[in-house]
């Protein structure tokens, strides 16, 4: 059974890699960045036809039911080509919330089929610029308040918003372009965008309510953090390959710099670092598939994200140095990988943040015993 599962994941990886390569690989991502930082709607549809968005959704809800380990394979391939399409955000957040809170809603089928893209808004910015307690209000079918750090807000066809209702937390859906909705587009270091949302009596549809909403959000965020770790692993792997290709061709003293022992030792260290992160993240995703305890799953997600962030920062920065001065120019792709690594590292918490969560959870577990 394990061998059969590995074969399925291999075929899935080859399918997604072929799809991205045929579309233009990292060159396509560069063109989209230069044209404004959006994504390609046609690529969304092609990914949907390949079954990408339904991989983690149970079969009874119209998905493939393959779990997070399979999603991790897809996320790695997204990272390798720096694809701007919100694959991880859609699979982890949007579909993660809907399949837990309203598994029979027809929006699940629309997301899986690539007919629409929803951005998830749950965080709010406080007066000091940091995260704040939730104050967005939903009453009488109207939404009022603000949301920050919304991935893909500028191009989304709608939003899933966490808010306070009259009787507790609610998940509501808002259509893009709805009355009273304002979206401020913010460009990040890699050319992608986040959005700041403002609602002023904006019409919204209630999707779910009660204590299940924050619990589902926690689970979805943990899934997404682990998938972001897989994306960072794919990014790190390709950044290392790019550096390896360069040191084989760049010459000093009439020899490729890759022939120098000190460079070879450095390359080996980076290779080992990448392999360790890859193994750790894949193991964490597989364990999360078989684990039902939210606390254990949260620790696994933090472990994966912390390891992947540290690795991505190390590999992309060293790869820049191995390129020399040209590594800092936009002409070479390695700089694109560094910028994406910085953005993905900060999203949903960096390595220091997740290490703190992991240690706090372990200390709490020890005190309980």
C-alpha angles and dihedrals in degrees: 000000000000091000090049091050092050090051090053091051091048092053091046091051093049092049095051093042091051091049093053094042091051090051092055106273118226090346089067090050091051091052092050090049091051092049095056110296100273131125136249117261091202090056089052089056093047091050089049092050088053089055094245098139095047097051096104097033113101116254092242088062095050100270136111097251094218096136137221095308089064090045088053090058089055092046091053090055091048088054094049093061097029089237110193095208111114095243097142094041092050097045096040105033112019098035091031090061097040097048090051099042107028108012094168097053114120090227088079090063092047092052093046090048094050092240092129142007123219126196119211119228118190108130127083131201119236127213091267092055095254130105116297138194116280112272101156107123132210120193135149092001093305131112125212129180142045139288129196140200095026110172114223094004096143096058102031120114091215146352137241105213131191111216145155114265130191092269102029143300118347138187112220135178123226125190119231109255094027118153113275094018119126123184121196112197116218121191118220131209094270094049094257120122140237125190140223111212128205123190123196109178090322116179111246139175117230110231102175141346144193135051091318089074100067090039091053090047092054090051093047093048091050091050091049093048090053091048090048086055089055090050089053090051091054090047091050092049093053093043089054091048090050091052091047091052090050098050089053091059106031109092134205124173087007092298133099107258087231088072091065113099096225091055091047091053090050092050091051091051091052091048092052091047091052094047093050092050092047092051093045095050094045090050092049092052092048091050091048089056091058097037124088100177107101092209093054091045090051091053091050091050092050091048091052096046094046092051094045094048093050090048096047093050092048097046098043094047093047090046089055090052092048088055091053121208094339089064088074093056122094090230091077119068095220091081089058089058093050092051093048090048090055092050096045091044092058095043112099091356136320129246095277091050094050094044088055091050091049095049092044090052092049092048090049090050091050093050091050090055 
